[in-house]
Amino acid sequence: MKDLSDYLRSIPDFPKPGIIFRDVTSILQNADGFKLAIDSLLQKLEGVEFDVIAGAESRGFIFSAPLAYKLNKPLALIRKKGKLPCETVSASYALEYGFAEIEMHKDSISKGQKVILIDDLLATGGTLEASAKLIEMLGGHVEKILTLIELLGLHGREKLKKYNVESVLSFEGK
């Protein structure tokens, strides 16, 4: 049986020299790879009690939706600013050059709910930190942050040290 990393395409010097881009589309393009990714994430949730799964735009949706379906849990979406039609809460975070803002519907998390936050990649931690803040603004508790891939050289886990963070695959470097 193949390891999940066998399905992951690594592209050197993209988007700039010295970066190794970890391309999750190669996992998605293979039915066995995608199934293994979902099964690996499910395994990380065994024994964890929670009420809601939250997925971060956009690749976090790809992995959070099948988990919510399989576990019969509601799915809360964390979107880029201006994409949600109802009343929202928002949080901004720093990018390499500037800032970005994300939002959630105010009714997507209820006070006291335990939430699993899912994204495809943990890099600098900015998106996940802002996502966790949104969940907390709505009265939810981030029970666990779960990613498919973690880039250890970008130290994103340090921004998330107050949370239980777990990744399926981790790589040195950026």
ZAMINU-863380 format. One record per residue (C-alpha): residue number from 1; x, y, z; residue in three letters. Coordinates in steps of 0.1 Angstrom, whole numbers. Layout:
% residues N
{num:NUM c1:X c2:Y c3:Z residu:ala}
...
This chain:
% residues 174
{num:1 c1:0 c2:0 c3:0 residu:met}
{num:2 c1:12 c2:35 c3:-9 residu:lys}
{num:3 c1:20 c2:62 c3:16 residu:asp}
{num:4 c1:1 c2:95 c3:12 residu:leu}
{num:5 c1:33 c2:113 c3:4 residu:ser}
{num:6 c1:37 c2:90 c3:-26 residu:asp}
{num:7 c1:7 c2:108 c3:-42 residu:tyr}
{num:8 c1:19 c2:143 c3:-34 residu:leu}
{num:9 c1:37 c2:161 c3:-62 residu:arg}
{num:10 c1:66 c2:183 c3:-50 residu:ser}
{num:11 c1:76 c2:211 c3:-74 residu:ile}
{num:12 c1:110 c2:227 c3:-68 residu:pro}
{num:13 c1:115 c2:265 c3:-73 residu:asp}
{num:14 c1:78 c2:273 c3:-75 residu:phe}
{num:15 c1:66 c2:300 c3:-71 residu:pro}
{num:16 c1:102 c2:313 c3:-66 residu:lys}
{num:17 c1:137 c2:298 c3:-62 residu:pro}
{num:18 c1:143 c2:279 c3:-30 residu:gly}
{num:19 c1:106 c2:270 c3:-25 residu:ile}
{num:20 c1:93 c2:234 c3:-29 residu:ile}
{num:21 c1:56 c2:237 c3:-37 residu:phe}
{num:22 c1:36 c2:208 c3:-22 residu:arg}
{num:23 c1:8 c2:202 c3:-48 residu:asp}
{num:24 c1:-23 c2:186 c3:-33 residu:val}
{num:25 c1:-40 c2:185 c3:-67 residu:thr}
{num:26 c1:-19 c2:154 c3:-74 residu:ser}
{num:27 c1:-35 c2:137 c3:-44 residu:ile}
{num:28 c1:-70 c2:147 c3:-56 residu:leu}
{num:29 c1:-64 c2:135 c3:-91 residu:gln}
{num:30 c1:-59 c2:100 c3:-79 residu:asn}
{num:31 c1:-89 c2:82 c3:-63 residu:ala}
{num:32 c1:-67 c2:61 c3:-41 residu:asp}
{num:33 c1:-47 c2:91 c3:-30 residu:gly}
{num:34 c1:-78 c2:112 c3:-22 residu:phe}
{num:35 c1:-94 c2:83 c3:-3 residu:lys}
{num:36 c1:-61 c2:78 c3:17 residu:leu}
{num:37 c1:-60 c2:116 c3:25 residu:ala}
{num:38 c1:-96 c2:115 c3:39 residu:ile}
{num:39 c1:-90 c2:83 c3:57 residu:asp}
{num:40 c1:-58 c2:97 c3:73 residu:ser}
{num:41 c1:-77 c2:128 c3:84 residu:leu}
{num:42 c1:-105 c2:107 c3:98 residu:leu}
{num:43 c1:-80 c2:86 c3:118 residu:gln}
{num:44 c1:-67 c2:118 c3:134 residu:lys}
{num:45 c1:-102 c2:125 c3:147 residu:leu}
{num:46 c1:-108 c2:91 c3:163 residu:glu}
{num:47 c1:-118 c2:96 c3:199 residu:gly}
{num:48 c1:-122 c2:134 c3:196 residu:val}
{num:49 c1:-156 c2:147 c3:207 residu:glu}
{num:50 c1:-168 c2:177 c3:187 residu:phe}
{num:51 c1:-200 c2:193 c3:172 residu:asp}
{num:52 c1:-190 c2:211 c3:140 residu:val}
{num:53 c1:-163 c2:209 c3:113 residu:ile}
{num:54 c1:-151 c2:243 c3:99 residu:ala}
{num:55 c1:-133 c2:244 c3:66 residu:gly}
{num:56 c1:-110 c2:273 c3:55 residu:ala}
{num:57 c1:-114 c2:286 c3:19 residu:glu}
{num:58 c1:-107 c2:271 c3:-5 residu:ser}
{num:59 c1:-88 c2:239 c3:-3 residu:arg}
{num:60 c1:-99 c2:233 c3:33 residu:gly}
{num:61 c1:-134 c2:229 c3:18 residu:phe}
{num:62 c1:-121 c2:199 c3:-3 residu:ile}
{num:63 c1:-111 c2:180 c3:29 residu:phe}
{num:64 c1:-136 c2:193 c3:54 residu:ser}
{num:65 c1:-167 c2:184 c3:34 residu:ala}
{num:66 c1:-161 c2:147 c3:31 residu:pro}
{num:67 c1:-152 c2:145 c3:68 residu:leu}
{num:68 c1:-184 c2:163 c3:78 residu:ala}
{num:69 c1:-204 c2:139 c3:55 residu:tyr}
{num:70 c1:-187 c2:108 c3:68 residu:lys}
{num:71 c1:-190 c2:119 c3:105 residu:leu}
{num:72 c1:-225 c2:133 c3:101 residu:asn}
{num:73 c1:-215 c2:167 c3:114 residu:lys}
{num:74 c1:-225 c2:202 c3:102 residu:pro}
{num:75 c1:-200 c2:221 c3:81 residu:leu}
{num:76 c1:-192 c2:258 c3:87 residu:ala}
{num:77 c1:-174 c2:276 c3:59 residu:leu}
{num:78 c1:-147 c2:302 c3:65 residu:ile}
{num:79 c1:-146 c2:324 c3:34 residu:arg}
{num:80 c1:-128 c2:354 c3:19 residu:lys}
{num:81 c1:-144 c2:387 c3:27 residu:lys}
{num:82 c1:-175 c2:395 c3:7 residu:gly}
{num:83 c1:-184 c2:359 c3:-3 residu:lys}
{num:84 c1:-211 c2:352 c3:23 residu:leu}
{num:85 c1:-246 c2:365 c3:19 residu:pro}
{num:86 c1:-258 c2:367 c3:55 residu:cys}
{num:87 c1:-246 c2:386 c3:86 residu:glu}
{num:88 c1:-209 c2:378 c3:93 residu:thr}
{num:89 c1:-180 c2:382 c3:117 residu:val}
{num:90 c1:-146 c2:389 c3:102 residu:ser}
{num:91 c1:-109 c2:387 c3:111 residu:ala}
{num:92 c1:-79 c2:400 c3:92 residu:ser}
{num:93 c1:-44 c2:385 c3:91 residu:tyr}
{num:94 c1:-10 c2:394 c3:76 residu:ala}
{num:95 c1:2 c2:382 c3:43 residu:leu}
{num:96 c1:37 c2:385 c3:29 residu:glu}
{num:97 c1:27 c2:419 c3:13 residu:tyr}
{num:98 c1:-4 c2:433 c3:30 residu:gly}
{num:99 c1:-34 c2:419 c3:47 residu:phe}
{num:100 c1:-64 c2:396 c3:39 residu:ala}
{num:101 c1:-97 c2:392 c3:56 residu:glu}
{num:102 c1:-119 c2:362 c3:62 residu:ile}
{num:103 c1:-155 c2:358 c3:74 residu:glu}
{num:104 c1:-180 c2:333 c3:88 residu:met}
{num:105 c1:-218 c2:336 c3:90 residu:his}
{num:106 c1:-227 c2:346 c3:126 residu:lys}
{num:107 c1:-251 c2:316 c3:128 residu:asp}
{num:108 c1:-226 c2:290 c3:117 residu:ser}
{num:109 c1:-212 c2:283 c3:152 residu:ile}
{num:110 c1:-233 c2:283 c3:184 residu:ser}
{num:111 c1:-219 c2:293 c3:218 residu:lys}
{num:112 c1:-202 c2:264 c3:235 residu:gly}
{num:113 c1:-199 c2:242 c3:204 residu:gln}
{num:114 c1:-166 c2:222 c3:200 residu:lys}
{num:115 c1:-151 c2:228 c3:165 residu:val}
{num:116 c1:-126 c2:210 c3:144 residu:ile}
{num:117 c1:-108 c2:234 c3:120 residu:leu}
{num:118 c1:-96 c2:219 c3:87 residu:ile}
{num:119 c1:-73 c2:233 c3:61 residu:asp}
{num:120 c1:-50 c2:216 c3:35 residu:asp}
{num:121 c1:-18 c2:233 c3:46 residu:leu}
{num:122 c1:-2 c2:248 c3:76 residu:leu}
{num:123 c1:25 c2:273 c3:65 residu:ala}
{num:124 c1:29 c2:306 c3:84 residu:thr}
{num:125 c1:-3 c2:300 c3:104 residu:gly}
{num:126 c1:-20 c2:333 c3:96 residu:gly}
{num:127 c1:-51 c2:319 c3:80 residu:thr}
{num:128 c1:-57 c2:292 c3:106 residu:leu}
{num:129 c1:-50 c2:317 c3:135 residu:glu}
{num:130 c1:-76 c2:341 c3:120 residu:ala}
{num:131 c1:-100 c2:312 c3:115 residu:ser}
{num:132 c1:-97 c2:301 c3:151 residu:ala}
{num:133 c1:-103 c2:337 c3:162 residu:lys}
{num:134 c1:-136 c2:337 c3:142 residu:leu}
{num:135 c1:-147 c2:305 c3:158 residu:ile}
{num:136 c1:-140 c2:319 c3:193 residu:glu}
{num:137 c1:-157 c2:352 c3:184 residu:met}
{num:138 c1:-189 c2:332 c3:178 residu:leu}
{num:139 c1:-185 c2:314 c3:212 residu:gly}
{num:140 c1:-171 c2:282 c3:198 residu:gly}
{num:141 c1:-142 c2:262 c3:212 residu:his}
{num:142 c1:-115 c2:251 c3:188 residu:val}
{num:143 c1:-111 c2:215 c3:198 residu:glu}
{num:144 c1:-85 c2:207 c3:172 residu:lys}
{num:145 c1:-68 c2:222 c3:141 residu:ile}
{num:146 c1:-61 c2:195 c3:115 residu:leu}
{num:147 c1:-42 c2:199 c3:82 residu:thr}
{num:148 c1:-31 c2:175 c3:55 residu:leu}
{num:149 c1:3 c2:191 c3:51 residu:ile}
{num:150 c1:26 c2:212 c3:74 residu:glu}
{num:151 c1:57 c2:231 c3:63 residu:leu}
{num:152 c1:78 c2:231 c3:94 residu:leu}
{num:153 c1:103 c2:257 c3:82 residu:gly}
{num:154 c1:76 c2:284 c3:82 residu:leu}
{num:155 c1:69 c2:279 c3:120 residu:his}
{num:156 c1:31 c2:283 c3:117 residu:gly}
{num:157 c1:26 c2:260 c3:146 residu:arg}
{num:158 c1:41 c2:287 c3:169 residu:glu}
{num:159 c1:12 c2:311 c3:161 residu:lys}
{num:160 c1:-12 c2:282 c3:170 residu:leu}
{num:161 c1:6 c2:270 c3:202 residu:lys}
{num:162 c1:-26 c2:274 c3:223 residu:lys}
{num:163 c1:-44 c2:249 c3:201 residu:tyr}
{num:164 c1:-42 c2:212 c3:195 residu:asn}
{num:165 c1:-27 c2:211 c3:161 residu:val}
{num:166 c1:-21 c2:179 c3:140 residu:glu}
{num:167 c1:-10 c2:173 c3:104 residu:ser}
{num:168 c1:-10 c2:142 c3:84 residu:val}
{num:169 c1:23 c2:150 c3:65 residu:leu}
{num:170 c1:50 c2:174 c3:75 residu:ser}
{num:171 c1:80 c2:186 c3:56 residu:phe}
{num:172 c1:112 c2:205 c3:66 residu:glu}
{num:173 c1:118 c2:237 c3:48 residu:gly}
{num:174 c1:94 c2:261 c3:32 residu:lys}
